[in-house]
Amino acid sequence: MIAVSLRRALAQLPDPAFRGVLVKSLVISLVVFVLLGIGIYAALMVVPATGYTWLDWTITALSSLGSFLGMMLLFPAVMTAAIGIFLDDIAEAVERRYYAGEVPGRPLATMPALWSALRFLGIVLAVNILLLPLYAILLFFPPLLYGLSLLVNGYLVGREYFEVVAFRYQSHAEATQLRRRRRGDVWLCGVLIVLLLTIPLVNFLVPIVATAFMVHVYKRLRAAG
């Protein structure tokens, strides 16, 4: 199921609708990261000096490293939130190509879609901020740090992608029940998406592919019950 769904999503990459969403989502993501960078820089500037050059340098270096790692860990969430705003464009393109004979999904209203994207970004930020102390400890064990981030963000990303796609076809209650019944499949799909998002250059395309991928996954999981 997963392999076939992913293959279909990749095959549709040249679709003009996909290219339009890519451009818009990249612009939004860049704006978000620029604002985050400015905020972090401003926060570091107000930290008082200790008077010890070596200690000030260490604090600055660790803060910069932590900020860089934090942005890397949050990149999947930011891109996913941006794509969420344009989910209907992708879903409709997938429906036209692969499910023309089925009843199309209901387009999500702009404000609910925007709110869903912002809510998801807020949840991921909050969860990862709460885990920062653990992330800091695991800096000395990079494989464990990467694994934890993959599992945590995989769960969150898989859940968000699945639900926003499912809400086009079912009520919130029905979509939630289906996700809970197939939580293992949804989590695995989320981990795959986050894994792909960590690959440089490829990550710019993955959120769009992932949205199309999850449309196929939803269709198959719903048919399987």
N, CA and C of each residue as an Amber inpcrd file, in Angstrom:
protein
   675
   0.8170000  -1.2090000   0.0000000   0.0000000   0.0000000   0.0000000
   0.8530000   1.2620000   0.0000000   1.8040000   1.3320000   0.9080000
   2.6330000   2.5220000   1.0460000   3.4860000   2.7400000  -0.1920000
   4.0840000   1.6570000  -0.7070000   4.9570000   1.7750000  -1.8730000
   4.1810000   2.2460000  -3.1010000   2.9990000   1.6740000  -3.3180000
   2.1810000   2.0570000  -4.4750000   1.7290000   3.5080000  -4.3600000
   1.3130000   3.9080000  -3.1630000   0.8460000   5.2790000  -2.9380000
   1.9630000   6.2810000  -3.1770000   3.1520000   5.9570000  -2.6980000
   4.2860000   6.8610000  -2.8820000   4.6880000   6.9420000  -4.3480000
   4.6640000   5.8210000  -5.0240000   5.0270000   5.7970000  -6.4450000
   4.0620000   6.6540000  -7.2700000   2.7920000   6.5840000  -6.9560000
   1.8090000   7.3970000  -7.6780000   2.0210000   8.8880000  -7.4140000
   2.3270000   9.2150000  -6.1580000   2.5580000  10.6210000  -5.8090000
   3.7770000  11.1740000  -6.5390000   4.8300000  10.3910000  -6.6110000
   6.0480000  10.8190000  -7.3060000   5.8070000  10.9750000  -8.8050000
   4.9970000  10.1070000  -9.3740000   4.7250000  10.1530000 -10.8050000
   3.9990000  11.4310000 -11.2050000   3.3330000  12.0520000 -10.2450000
   2.5500000  13.2500000 -10.5650000   3.3120000  14.5510000 -10.3240000
   4.5600000  14.4640000  -9.9370000   5.3470000  15.6650000  -9.6420000
   5.3290000  16.7260000 -10.7480000   5.3840000  16.3440000 -12.0360000
   5.3970000  17.3810000 -13.0840000   4.0810000  18.1480000 -13.2330000
   3.0430000  17.7630000 -12.5260000   1.7430000  18.4190000 -12.6450000
   1.8780000  19.9250000 -12.3680000   1.3380000  20.7910000 -13.2390000
   1.4270000  22.2420000 -13.0270000   0.8730000  22.6930000 -11.6750000
  -0.1670000  22.0300000 -11.1940000  -0.7380000  22.3930000  -9.8950000
   0.2750000  22.1900000  -8.7830000   1.0860000  21.1500000  -8.9060000
   2.1080000  20.8770000  -7.8990000   3.1830000  21.9620000  -7.9090000
   3.5730000  22.4010000  -9.1040000   4.6140000  23.4250000  -9.2070000
   4.1530000  24.7390000  -8.5810000   2.9000000  25.0870000  -8.8000000
   2.3740000  26.3260000  -8.2200000   2.3860000  26.2970000  -6.7060000
   2.0040000  25.1650000  -6.1240000   2.0080000  25.0300000  -4.6690000
   3.4310000  25.0880000  -4.1280000   4.3800000  24.4970000  -4.8530000
   5.7790000  24.5030000  -4.4150000   6.2930000  25.9280000  -4.2690000
   6.0540000  26.7400000  -5.2560000   6.5380000  28.1240000  -5.2150000
   5.9270000  28.8760000  -4.0400000   4.6300000  28.7510000  -3.8670000
   3.9570000  29.4870000  -2.7840000   4.4060000  29.0060000  -1.4050000
   4.5690000  27.7060000  -1.2530000   4.9650000  27.1760000   0.0560000
   6.4070000  27.5330000   0.4030000   7.2790000  27.5670000  -0.5990000
   8.6710000  27.9490000  -0.3540000   8.7590000  29.3960000   0.1140000
   7.9850000  30.2590000  -0.5070000   7.9870000  31.6700000  -0.1080000
   7.5430000  31.8130000   1.3440000   6.4770000  31.1220000   1.7020000
   5.9750000  31.1860000   3.0790000   7.0100000  30.6450000   4.0580000
   7.6230000  29.5090000   3.7360000   8.6120000  28.8980000   4.6250000
   9.8320000  29.7960000   4.8210000  10.2970000  30.4130000   3.7500000
  11.4480000  31.3100000   3.8570000  11.1260000  32.4980000   4.7520000
   9.9300000  33.0460000   4.6060000   9.5280000  34.1720000   5.4520000
   9.5180000  33.7560000   6.9230000   8.9560000  32.5690000   7.1910000
   8.8990000  32.0740000   8.5740000  10.2970000  31.9230000   9.1630000
  11.2300000  31.3360000   8.4050000  12.5710000  31.1070000   8.9340000
  13.3610000  32.4050000   9.0720000  13.1300000  33.3530000   8.1940000
  13.7790000  34.6550000   8.3510000  13.3090000  35.3360000   9.6320000
  12.0080000  35.2910000   9.8710000  11.4650000  35.8900000  11.0910000
  11.9830000  35.1640000  12.3330000  12.0600000  33.8210000  12.2710000
  12.6120000  33.0680000  13.3990000  14.0660000  33.4330000  13.6550000
  14.8400000  33.5650000  12.5640000  16.2410000  33.9300000  12.6990000
  16.4130000  35.3010000  13.3240000  15.5960000  36.2470000  12.8930000
  15.6580000  37.5960000  13.4620000  15.3000000  37.5660000  14.9470000
  14.2700000  36.7830000  15.2800000  13.8560000  36.6890000  16.6770000
  14.9320000  36.0740000  17.5580000  15.5690000  35.0110000  17.0710000
  16.6260000  34.3580000  17.8470000  17.8270000  35.2930000  18.0210000
  18.1890000  35.9940000  16.9360000  19.3180000  36.9320000  17.0070000
  19.0340000  38.0400000  18.0150000  17.7970000  38.5720000  17.9810000
  17.4280000  39.6340000  18.9190000  17.4710000  39.1310000  20.3590000
  17.0290000  37.8770000  20.5570000  17.0530000  37.3050000  21.9050000
  18.4790000  37.1430000  22.4130000  19.3960000  36.7220000  21.5380000
  20.7980000  36.5480000  21.9440000  21.4550000  37.8790000  22.2740000
  21.0150000  38.9470000  21.6180000  21.6150000  40.2620000  21.8390000
  21.2870000  40.8360000  23.2210000  20.1650000  40.3930000  23.7900000
  19.7820000  40.9420000  25.1020000  20.3360000  40.1160000  26.2580000
  21.0130000  39.0080000  25.9420000  21.6330000  38.2090000  27.0020000
  22.8500000  38.9690000  27.5370000  22.8800000  39.2700000  28.8300000
  23.9910000  40.0630000  29.3750000  25.3130000  39.2940000  29.3360000
  26.3940000  40.0310000  29.1310000  27.7310000  39.4230000  29.1190000
  28.1320000  39.0290000  30.5300000  28.8860000  37.9520000  30.6450000
  29.3200000  37.4770000  31.9620000  30.6090000  38.1490000  32.4260000
  31.3290000  38.7360000  31.4460000  32.6240000  39.3360000  31.7960000
  33.7850000  38.4050000  31.5340000  33.4830000  37.1620000  31.2580000
  34.5150000  36.1800000  30.9320000  34.4140000  35.8550000  29.4370000
  35.4570000  36.1950000  28.7140000  35.4140000  36.0410000  27.2550000
  35.1140000  34.6080000  26.8400000  35.7880000  33.6540000  27.4740000
  35.6100000  32.2590000  27.0840000  34.1910000  31.7660000  27.3530000
  33.6080000  32.2520000  28.4720000  32.2530000  31.8330000  28.8180000
  31.2270000  32.4590000  27.8740000  31.4260000  33.7420000  27.5480000
  30.5280000  34.4070000  26.6080000  30.5880000  33.7300000  25.2430000
  31.8130000  33.3660000  24.8350000  31.9670000  32.7020000  23.5360000
  31.2710000  31.3440000  23.5430000  31.4110000  30.6150000  24.6500000
  30.7840000  29.2890000  24.7640000  29.2650000  29.3980000  24.7210000
  28.7310000  30.3740000  25.4410000  27.2760000  30.5630000  25.4600000
  26.7630000  30.9060000  24.0630000  27.4840000  31.7960000  23.3850000
  27.0800000  32.2030000  22.0320000  27.1470000  31.0210000  21.0700000
  28.2330000  30.2390000  21.1550000  28.4140000  29.1030000  20.2550000
  27.3280000  28.0480000  20.4770000  27.0710000  27.7230000  21.7360000
  26.0580000  26.7200000  22.0420000  24.6620000  27.2050000  21.6460000
  24.3880000  28.4950000  21.8550000  23.0910000  29.0550000  21.4830000
  22.9000000  29.0050000  19.9690000  23.9590000  29.3520000  19.2350000
  23.8830000  29.3350000  17.7740000  23.6870000  27.9090000  17.2650000
  24.4370000  26.9630000  17.8570000  24.3020000  25.5640000  17.4580000
  22.9050000  25.0440000  17.7580000  22.4150000  25.3890000  18.9390000
  21.0780000  24.9510000  19.3210000  20.0080000  25.5310000  18.4100000
  20.1760000  26.8020000  18.0360000  19.2160000  27.4410000  17.1390000
  19.2290000  26.7780000  15.7690000  20.4380000  26.4830000  15.2780000
  20.5630000  25.8410000  13.9700000  19.9160000  24.4620000  13.9720000
  20.2080000  23.6880000  15.0150000  19.6110000  22.3500000  15.1140000
  18.1020000  22.4350000  15.2670000  17.6490000  23.4270000  16.0310000
  16.2220000  23.6030000  16.2240000  15.5090000  23.8920000  14.9150000
  16.1210000  24.7420000  14.0950000  15.5110000  25.0600000  12.8030000
  15.4840000  23.8320000  11.8950000  16.5440000  23.0260000  11.9540000
  16.5630000  21.8020000  11.1520000  15.4550000  20.8540000  11.5900000
  15.2810000  20.7430000  12.9100000  14.2570000  19.8370000  13.4310000
  12.8520000  20.3310000  13.1010000  12.6880000  21.6560000  13.0190000
  11.3750000  22.2360000  12.7920000  11.0360000  22.4180000  11.3140000
  12.0330000  22.2260000  10.4520000  11.7850000  22.4420000   9.0240000
  10.6140000  21.6110000   8.4980000  10.5310000  20.3230000   8.8520000
   9.3880000  19.5250000   8.3630000   8.0450000  20.1230000   8.7710000
   7.9770000  20.6250000  10.0070000   6.7160000  21.1780000  10.4940000
   6.3410000  22.4570000   9.7530000   7.3170000  23.3180000   9.5310000
   7.0430000  24.5840000   8.8460000   6.5870000  24.3370000   7.4120000
   7.2850000  23.4530000   6.6980000   6.9120000  23.1500000   5.3260000
   5.5310000  22.5000000   5.2630000   5.2610000  21.6110000   6.2040000
   3.9580000  20.9460000   6.2390000   2.8430000  21.9440000   6.4940000
   3.0850000  22.8830000   7.4150000   2.0830000  23.9070000   7.7040000
   1.8190000  24.7640000   6.4740000   2.8760000  25.1270000   5.7470000
   2.7220000  25.9500000   4.5450000   1.9310000  25.2020000   3.4760000
   2.2720000  23.9340000   3.2750000   1.5660000  23.1280000   2.2750000
   0.0940000  22.9620000   2.6520000  -0.1710000  22.8870000   3.9610000
  -1.5420000  22.6980000   4.4190000  -2.4920000  23.7670000   3.9290000
  -1.9750000  24.9740000   3.7140000  -2.8150000  26.0700000   3.2360000
  -3.3110000  25.7960000   1.8230000  -2.4850000  25.0690000   1.0310000
  -2.8210000  24.8220000  -0.3720000  -3.1700000  23.3560000  -0.6320000
  -3.5950000  22.6690000   0.4110000  -3.8650000  21.2410000   0.2880000
  -4.8940000  20.9300000  -0.7880000  -5.9240000  21.7600000  -0.8870000
  -6.9850000  21.4820000  -1.8550000  -6.4610000  21.4310000  -3.2800000
  -5.5130000  22.3100000  -3.6100000  -4.9570000  22.3280000  -4.9670000
  -4.3270000  20.9760000  -5.3150000  -3.5820000  20.4140000  -4.3580000
  -2.9160000  19.1410000  -4.5850000  -3.9230000  17.9970000  -4.6290000
  -4.8230000  17.9900000  -3.6460000  -5.8140000  16.9120000  -3.5740000
  -6.6760000  16.8730000  -4.8310000  -7.0850000  18.0330000  -5.3140000
  -7.9220000  18.0760000  -6.5150000  -7.1640000  17.5670000  -7.7420000
  -5.8660000  17.8740000  -7.8110000  -5.0610000  17.3760000  -8.9360000
  -4.9550000  15.8540000  -8.8860000  -4.8030000  15.3020000  -7.6840000
  -4.7350000  13.8450000  -7.5330000  -6.0700000  13.2120000  -7.9060000
  -7.1530000  13.8400000  -7.4730000  -8.4850000  13.3070000  -7.7900000
  -8.7310000  13.3020000  -9.2990000  -8.3240000  14.3550000  -9.9700000
  -8.5390000  14.4300000 -11.4220000  -7.7900000  13.3260000 -12.1490000
  -6.5950000  13.0100000 -11.6660000  -5.7700000  12.0350000 -12.3770000
  -6.1080000  10.5930000 -12.0270000  -6.3640000  10.3200000 -10.7510000
  -6.5040000   8.9240000 -10.3200000  -7.9180000   8.5300000  -9.8650000
  -8.7500000   9.5000000  -9.5020000 -10.0540000   9.1460000  -8.9340000
 -11.1760000   9.9380000  -9.5960000 -11.0870000  10.0870000 -10.9140000
 -12.0780000  10.8800000 -11.6490000 -13.4780000  10.3010000 -11.5330000
 -13.5770000   8.9990000 -11.3440000 -14.8890000   8.3540000 -11.2650000
 -15.5140000   8.3880000  -9.8870000 -14.8010000   8.9230000  -8.8980000
 -15.3140000   8.9680000  -7.5310000 -15.7990000  10.3750000  -7.1780000
 -16.6050000  10.4460000  -6.1260000 -17.0930000  11.7430000  -5.6590000
 -15.9070000  12.5400000  -5.1080000 -15.6660000  13.7470000  -5.6180000
 -14.5200000  14.5200000  -5.1410000 -14.7070000  14.9870000  -3.7030000
 -13.6110000  15.2910000  -3.0540000 -13.6710000  15.7680000  -1.6850000
 -14.2080000  17.1880000  -1.6160000 -14.6040000  17.5890000  -0.4200000
 -15.0940000  18.9480000  -0.2020000 -13.9110000  19.8770000   0.0450000
 -13.7800000  20.9270000  -0.7450000 -12.6790000  21.8780000  -0.5110000
 -12.7770000  22.4800000   0.8850000 -11.6460000  22.6260000   1.5390000
 -11.6190000  23.2330000   2.8620000 -11.6730000  24.7470000   2.7070000
 -12.4520000  25.4050000   3.5330000 -12.5170000  26.8690000   3.5020000
 -11.1490000  27.4470000   3.8540000 -10.8550000  28.6260000   3.3380000
  -9.5250000  29.2300000   3.5140000  -9.1670000  29.4150000   4.9790000
 -10.0490000  30.0100000   5.7460000  -9.7290000  30.2960000   7.1490000
  -9.5570000  29.0240000   7.9800000 -10.4480000  28.0130000   7.8500000
 -10.1990000  26.7570000   8.5730000  -8.8920000  26.0970000   8.1670000
  -8.5540000  26.1560000   6.8700000  -7.2930000  25.5660000   6.4040000
  -6.1100000  26.3020000   7.0090000  -6.2020000  27.6420000   7.0370000
  -5.1210000  28.4440000   7.6310000  -5.0070000  28.1660000   9.1200000
  -6.1500000  28.0890000   9.8020000  -6.1460000  27.8200000  11.2350000
  -5.5630000  26.4360000  11.5200000  -5.9240000  25.4510000  10.6970000
  -5.3900000  24.1020000  10.8780000  -3.8730000  24.0920000  10.7240000
  -3.3720000  24.8220000   9.7180000  -1.9290000  24.8730000   9.4810000
  -1.2150000  25.5440000  10.6500000  -1.7780000  26.6550000  11.1420000
  -1.1600000  27.3730000  12.2590000  -1.2300000  26.5560000  13.5450000
  -2.3640000  25.8770000  13.7460000  -2.5110000  25.0390000  14.9400000
  -1.4760000  23.9240000  14.9390000  -1.3110000  23.3010000  13.7670000
  -0.3320000  22.2220000  13.6600000   1.0750000  22.7390000  13.9490000
   1.4150000  23.8900000  13.3750000   2.7390000  24.4650000  13.6120000
   2.9310000  24.7720000  15.0860000   1.8820000  25.2960000  15.7390000
   1.9720000  25.6000000  17.1660000   2.1790000  24.3520000  18.0070000
   1.4770000  23.2690000  17.6610000   1.6170000  22.0180000  18.4100000
   3.0380000  21.4620000  18.2770000   3.5520000  21.4600000  17.0440000
   4.8950000  20.9240000  16.8190000   5.9410000  21.7750000  17.5320000
   5.7810000  23.0970000  17.4830000   6.7040000  23.9850000  18.1880000
   6.6640000  23.6970000  19.6880000   5.4530000  23.5830000  20.2260000
   5.3120000  23.3560000  21.6680000   5.9300000  22.0230000  22.0820000
   5.6500000  20.9650000  21.3210000   6.1840000  19.6380000  21.6520000
   7.7100000  19.6390000  21.5920000   8.2570000  20.2310000  20.5340000
   9.7140000  20.2390000  20.3890000  10.3900000  21.1420000  21.4070000
   9.7350000  22.2340000  21.8110000  10.2900000  23.0940000  22.8590000
  10.3270000  22.3390000  24.1850000   9.2570000  21.6000000  24.4730000
   9.2210000  20.8040000  25.7040000  10.3220000  19.7430000  25.7110000
  10.6720000  19.2660000  24.5310000  11.6950000  18.2180000  24.4270000
  13.1170000  18.7690000  24.3010000  13.2590000  20.1160000  24.2890000
  14.5860000  20.7120000  24.1110000  15.6130000  20.2240000  25.1390000
  15.2460000  20.1240000  26.4340000  16.2430000  19.6070000  27.3950000
  16.7430000  18.2110000  27.0210000  15.8240000  17.3590000  26.5710000
  16.2180000  16.0140000  26.1570000  17.0460000  16.0700000  24.8780000
  16.6600000  16.9480000  23.9480000  17.4380000  17.1290000  22.7240000
  18.8650000  17.5680000  23.0580000  18.9880000  18.4760000  24.0570000
  20.3030000  18.9860000  24.4300000  21.1900000  17.8610000  24.9580000
  20.6090000  16.9920000  25.7560000  21.3680000  15.8530000  26.2890000
  21.7880000  14.9180000  25.1560000  20.8660000  14.7180000  24.2210000
  21.1290000  13.7820000  23.1280000  22.0440000  14.3590000  22.0540000
  22.4510000  15.6300000  22.2000000  23.4300000  16.1890000  21.2630000
  24.7130000  15.3600000  21.2640000  24.9820000  14.7180000  22.4020000
  26.1800000  13.8890000  22.5200000  25.9460000  12.4790000  21.9550000
  24.6910000  12.2030000  21.5790000  24.3480000  10.9030000  20.9890000
  23.5050000  11.1490000  19.7420000  24.1280000  11.6450000  18.6710000
  23.3940000  12.0590000  17.4650000  22.3870000  11.0410000  16.9260000
  22.7140000   9.7450000  16.8830000  21.7110000   8.7880000  16.3750000
  20.4330000   8.7740000  17.2020000  20.5830000   8.8800000  18.5220000
  19.4040000   8.9000000  19.3830000  18.6070000  10.1900000  19.1980000
  19.3110000  11.3110000  19.0270000  18.6450000  12.5880000  18.7890000
  17.8260000  12.5270000  17.5020000  18.4490000  12.0130000  16.4680000
  17.7740000  11.9130000  15.1700000  16.5830000  10.9620000  15.2580000
  16.7820000   9.8390000  15.9410000  15.7060000   8.8530000  16.0690000
  14.5160000   9.3920000  16.8290000  14.7810000  10.1010000  17.9380000
  13.6940000  10.6730000  18.7270000  12.9210000  11.7100000  17.9230000
  13.6550000  12.5900000  17.2460000  13.0110000  13.6120000  16.4200000
  12.1740000  12.9670000  15.3260000  12.6910000  11.9050000  14.7410000
  11.9880000  11.2070000  13.6560000  10.6780000  10.6150000  14.1540000
  10.7210000   9.9890000  15.3240000   9.5180000   9.3540000  15.8650000
   8.4720000  10.3830000  16.3010000   8.9290000  11.4180000  17.0010000
   8.0080000  12.4370000  17.5040000   7.3610000  13.2040000  16.3570000
   8.2060000  13.7310000  15.4740000   7.6660000  14.5190000  14.3640000
   6.9530000  13.6400000  13.3400000   7.3650000  12.3740000  13.2350000
   6.6680000  11.4500000  12.3550000   5.2270000  11.2390000  12.7900000
   5.0420000  11.0960000  14.0850000   3.6800000  10.9420000  14.6080000
   2.8440000  12.1870000  14.3220000   3.4220000  13.3680000  14.6370000
   2.6870000  14.6190000  14.4660000   2.3940000  14.9070000  12.9970000
   3.3980000  14.7200000  12.1500000   3.2350000  14.9990000  10.7220000
   2.2570000  14.0140000  10.0820000   2.3940000  12.7270000  10.4120000
   1.4790000  11.7300000   9.8640000   0.0440000  12.0190000  10.2630000
  -0.1560000  12.3490000  11.5160000  -1.5110000  12.6530000  12.0000000
  -2.0890000  13.8670000  11.2850000  -1.2880000  14.9250000  11.1530000
  -1.7880000  16.1490000  10.5200000  -2.1190000  15.9230000   9.0500000
  -1.1990000  15.3180000   8.3140000  -1.4400000  15.0690000   6.8920000
  -2.6930000  14.2290000   6.6960000  -2.7960000  13.1700000   7.4950000
  -3.9290000  12.2610000   7.3140000  -5.2490000  12.9620000   7.6140000
  -5.2990000  13.6980000   8.7130000  -6.5630000  14.2970000   9.1180000
  -7.0170000  15.3850000   8.1550000  -6.1050000  16.2520000   7.7190000
  -6.5440000  17.3310000   6.8290000  -6.9940000  16.7760000   5.4770000
  -6.3910000  15.6720000   5.0560000  -6.8580000  15.0170000   3.8230000
  -8.2040000  14.3490000   4.0750000  -8.3110000  13.6360000   5.1780000
  -9.5470000  12.8950000   5.4780000 -10.7320000  13.8220000   5.6830000
 -10.4740000  15.0380000   6.2040000 -11.5720000  15.9740000   6.4510000
 -12.2500000  16.4180000   5.1590000 -11.5900000  16.1970000   4.0200000
 -12.2170000  16.5120000   2.7340000 -13.3110000  15.5080000   2.3920000
 -13.2320000  14.3350000   2.9830000 -14.1360000  13.2480000   2.5910000
 -15.0690000  12.7880000   3.7050000 -14.6770000  13.0160000   4.9500000
 -15.4660000  12.5360000   6.0790000 -15.6180000  13.6370000   7.1250000
 -16.5100000  13.4040000   8.0600000 -16.6320000  14.3170000   9.1940000
 -15.3910000  14.1730000  10.0650000 -15.1560000  15.1380000  10.9250000
 -13.9900000  15.0770000  11.8050000 -14.0250000  13.8220000  12.6760000
 -15.1940000  13.4970000  13.1850000 -15.3080000  12.3290000  14.0650000
 -14.9770000  11.0400000  13.3160000 -15.4980000  10.8960000  12.0960000
 -15.2280000   9.6860000  11.3040000 -13.7600000   9.5920000  10.9140000
 -13.1730000  10.7350000  10.5270000 -11.7620000  10.7510000  10.1350000
 -10.8720000  10.3980000  11.3240000 -11.2270000  10.9160000  12.4870000
 -10.4370000  10.6310000  13.6930000 -10.5190000   9.1540000  14.0570000
 -11.6970000   8.5800000  13.9370000 -11.8650000   7.1520000  14.2350000
 -11.0410000   6.2920000  13.2880000 -11.0430000   6.6490000  12.0060000
 -10.2640000   5.8880000  11.0270000  -8.7750000   5.9970000  11.3350000
  -8.3270000   7.2010000  11.6880000  -6.9020000   7.3820000  12.0100000
  -6.5150000   6.5430000  13.2270000  -7.3720000   6.5230000  14.2170000
  -7.0600000   5.7620000  15.4290000  -7.0190000   4.2640000  15.1520000
  -7.9190000   3.7970000  14.2940000  -7.9230000   2.3710000  13.9550000
  -6.6530000   1.9800000  13.1970000  -6.1510000   2.8950000  12.3800000
  -4.9790000   2.6020000  11.5630000  -3.7860000   3.4710000  11.9720000
  -3.6690000   3.7280000  13.2730000  -2.6320000   4.6500000  13.7620000
  -1.2280000   4.1840000  13.4010000  -1.0120000   2.8580000  13.3640000
   0.3080000   2.3580000  13.0150000   0.6860000   2.7110000  11.5830000
  -0.2610000   2.5410000  10.6570000  -0.0140000   2.8820000   9.2560000
   0.2240000   4.3730000   9.0960000  -0.5930000   5.1790000   9.7760000
  -0.4730000   6.6340000   9.6660000   0.8620000   7.0930000  10.2390000
   1.2560000   6.5210000  11.3720000   2.5390000   6.8930000  11.9880000
   3.6990000   6.5150000  11.0700000   3.6360000   5.3280000  10.5030000
   4.6980000   4.8890000   9.5990000   4.8020000   5.8260000   8.3920000
   3.6650000   6.2430000   7.8530000   3.6780000   7.1860000   6.7330000
   4.2820000   8.5200000   7.1570000   3.9600000   8.9560000   8.3790000
   4.5220000  10.2040000   8.8880000   6.0280000  10.1330000   9.0560000
   6.5190000   9.0130000   9.5680000   7.9610000   8.8240000   9.7260000
   8.6470000   8.8500000   8.3630000   8.0420000   8.2180000   7.3750000
   8.5990000   8.2290000   6.0270000   8.6690000   9.6550000   5.4810000
   7.6110000  10.4260000   5.6950000   7.5830000  11.8110000   5.2210000
   8.6790000  12.6370000   5.8880000   8.8100000  12.5290000   7.2080000
   9.8340000  13.2910000   7.9280000  11.2300000  12.8560000   7.5020000
  11.4060000  11.5610000   7.2890000  12.7000000  11.0510000   6.8390000
  13.0900000  11.6830000   5.5000000  12.1380000  11.7590000   4.5930000
  12.4040000  12.3660000   3.2980000  12.6490000  13.8670000   3.4260000
  11.9710000  14.5020000   4.3780000  12.1230000  15.9350000   4.5650000
  13.5060000  16.3210000   5.0890000  14.2260000  15.3840000   5.6490000
  15.5570000  15.6820000   6.1720000  16.6390000  15.5830000   5.1000000
  16.2670000  15.1780000   3.8980000  17.2440000  15.0570000   2.8130000
  17.3850000  16.4070000   2.1150000  18.5770000  17.0090000   2.1220000
  18.7590000  18.3250000   1.4920000  18.3000000  18.3250000   0.0390000
  17.7070000  19.4360000  -0.3690000  17.1830000  19.6730000  -1.7100000
  15.9080000  18.8730000  -1.9750000  15.9330000  17.5930000  -1.6500000
  14.7280000  16.7780000  -1.8290000  13.5850000  17.3080000  -0.9610000
  13.9520000  17.8640000   0.2100000  12.9240000  18.2920000   1.1560000
  12.0160000  19.3940000   0.6220000  12.4460000  20.1190000  -0.3980000
  11.5990000  21.1670000  -0.9460000  10.4120000  20.5930000  -1.7110000
  10.5590000  19.3860000  -2.2030000   9.5000000  18.7480000  -2.9740000
   8.6380000  17.8230000  -2.1270000   9.2000000  17.3370000  -1.0490000
   8.5320000  16.2820000  -0.2760000   7.1570000  16.6790000   0.2670000
   6.9620000  17.8930000   0.8180000   5.6270000  18.1920000   1.3560000
   4.5150000  18.0650000   0.3270000   4.8120000  18.4350000  -0.9130000
   3.8040000  18.3120000  -1.9640000   3.5700000  16.8410000  -2.2900000
   4.6540000  16.1000000  -2.4480000   4.5350000  14.6620000  -2.7100000
   3.8060000  13.9900000  -1.5490000   4.1220000  14.4200000  -0.3280000
   3.5270000  13.8060000   0.8540000   2.0240000  14.0300000   0.9130000
   1.5750000  15.2020000   0.5010000   0.1350000  15.4640000   0.4910000
  -0.5710000  14.5430000  -0.4960000  -0.0160000  14.4390000  -1.7020000
  -0.5890000  13.5300000  -2.7010000  -0.5120000  12.0860000  -2.2030000
   0.6150000  11.7380000  -1.6020000   0.8250000  10.4100000  -1.0310000
  -0.2580000  10.0750000  -0.0170000  -0.5790000  11.0570000   0.8550000
  -1.5650000  10.7910000   1.8910000  -2.9770000  10.7000000   1.3390000
  -3.2480000  11.3430000   0.2220000  -4.5590000  11.1670000  -0.4180000
  -4.7180000   9.7110000  -0.8380000  -3.6800000   9.1500000  -1.4430000
  -3.7320000   7.7430000  -1.8530000  -3.8360000   6.8260000  -0.6290000
  -3.0660000   7.1430000   0.4120000  -3.0940000   6.3300000   1.6360000
  -4.4940000   6.3490000   2.2420000  -5.0810000   7.5360000   2.3100000
  -6.4340000   7.6500000   2.8720000  -7.4220000   6.7980000   2.0820000
  -7.3730000   6.9090000   0.7670000  -8.3100000   6.1570000  -0.0840000
  -8.1900000   4.6550000   0.1840000  -6.9550000   4.1920000   0.3160000
  -6.7360000   2.7620000   0.5110000  -7.1490000   2.3130000   1.9190000
  -6.8360000   3.1250000   2.9290000  -7.1980000   2.7680000   4.2990000
  -8.7200000   2.7850000   4.4750000  -9.3730000   3.7500000   3.8550000
 -10.8300000   3.8070000   3.9700000 -11.4650000   2.6040000   3.2750000
 -10.9270000   2.2420000   2.1190000 -11.4870000   1.0850000   1.4080000
 -11.2780000  -0.2040000   2.1940000 -10.1410000  -0.2690000   2.9190000
  -9.8420000  -1.4590000   3.7190000 -10.6070000  -1.4840000   5.0240000
 -11.1090000  -0.3110000   5.4110000 -11.8560000  -0.2270000   6.6720000
 -10.9490000  -0.1220000   7.8620000
